[in-house]
Amino acid sequence: MLVMDGREPARKRLDSLKREIEEMERLQRWRPCLATIQIGQDPAAATYLRSQGKTCERIGLEARRFVFPADVSIEEVQELLLRLNADDDVDAVMVERPLPPRWELSGLIDCVDPVKDVEGVHRFNLGSLYLGDRNTPLPCTAKAILSLLGEYGFADLKGRNASVLGVSPTVGKAVAMLFLHRKASVTLLHSQSAETERLRALAQADLVVVGIGKPHVLSGEMLKQGVVVVDVGINVLSDGRLVGDVDWESLAGVARAATPVPGGIGPLTVASLMENVFHCARRRRGAPFSDGSFSS
Ligand SMILES: Nc1nc(=O)c2c([nH]1)NC[C@@H]1CN(c3ccc(C(=O)N[C@@H](CCC(=O)O)C(=O)O)cc3)C=[N+]21
């Protein structure tokens, strides 16, 4: 089985981005700035924030982090978002999931200037994703998935069956839309999907993406011989170990290729975020809207 490593491709993309940022700073005396908002504590979010912090430092992006307690009022966070819109030094804004129970991401992202919506989750940008517009910031995990599939020669999805387990707006729904634009047949599966339907769809899939957040929800015996498996689960076990959603050992002899956790999609998600920050910054500085900069 081919192990689709994401660290090396991420490193390459970040090295070239670092040079572009240095060039921008030299010519324009201006450094892109990402503002991140975190509400409460969550191990997967903490992992992401740690990677973001390290990477921003390495490539010369400015990072501002805002942390709220879990019981903050939504109005308080909305106020901050409006302040960040008005702050000319801030190029890009993201709100970490998970949100407190019953909050909708859209309730916050509606406040974000679509030009600063670095994950492409404002309804304006999601509309562009739906339409297949190549000049829109793509949700970073979805962009990471396509770029890793491309690295390993699996980007030609025409006529393939893809099953996507998990329907979050930034992962499941986004990647389903991107696959659809590449002419795959896509089945979206979620917690209310009937068990028989889920097993049927998984058994027929040429490509499976799983991002639910539960270790071992996907295993080899559910899958077709030669399947390509993309694991975007980030689970921190009680001993601190990081694992994905896939029972890795069970893939042997079944999958043709799979992404490991850690070291698979995660590093490329961070690289995609950094690229999106840079493109938001360039666009705010008058780069043309139709320069294709956000395409995967
Ligand atoms: N609005 C929003 N967008 C997200 O994309 C989002 C989010 N909220 N909330 C949390 C989850 C989780 N997530 C990760 C991305 C990369 C790594 C990552 O870099 N992982 C490294 C491991 C790093 C380490 O070991 O510390 C790897 O998989 O190799 C982890 C977690 C994005 N998420």
The ligand as a Gaussian input file, in Angstrom:
#p B3LYP/6-31G(d) Opt

LIG

1 1
 N      -12.560000      26.425000      11.168000
 C      -11.821000      25.318000      11.264000
 N      -11.141000      24.840000      10.193000
 C      -10.375000      23.722000      10.296000
 O       -9.752000      23.308000       9.290000
 C      -10.249000      23.071000      11.567000
 C      -10.953000      23.617000      12.650000
 N      -11.739000      24.708000      12.469000
 N      -10.871000      23.056000      13.891000
 C       -9.977000      21.977000      14.158000
 C       -9.762000      21.102000      12.946000
 C       -8.528000      20.259000      13.059000
 N       -7.646000      20.727000      12.011000
 C       -6.302000      20.344000      11.884000
 C       -5.520000      20.717000      10.799000
 C       -4.195000      20.356000      10.707000
 C       -3.608000      19.627000      11.706000
 C       -2.160000      19.244000      11.625000
 O       -1.313000      20.017000      11.265000
 N       -1.845000      17.991000      11.951000
 C       -0.509000      17.445000      11.920000
 C       -0.013000      17.083000      13.309000
 C        0.592000      18.168000      14.062000
 C        1.087000      17.661000      15.419000
 O        1.441000      16.474000      15.530000
 O        1.100000      18.464000      16.339000
 C       -0.556000      16.123000      11.157000
 O       -1.679000      15.605000      10.970000
 O        0.487000      15.634000      10.806000
 C       -4.358000      19.237000      12.805000
 C       -5.695000      19.605000      12.891000
 C       -8.260000      21.696000      11.292000
 N       -9.460000      21.953000      11.776000

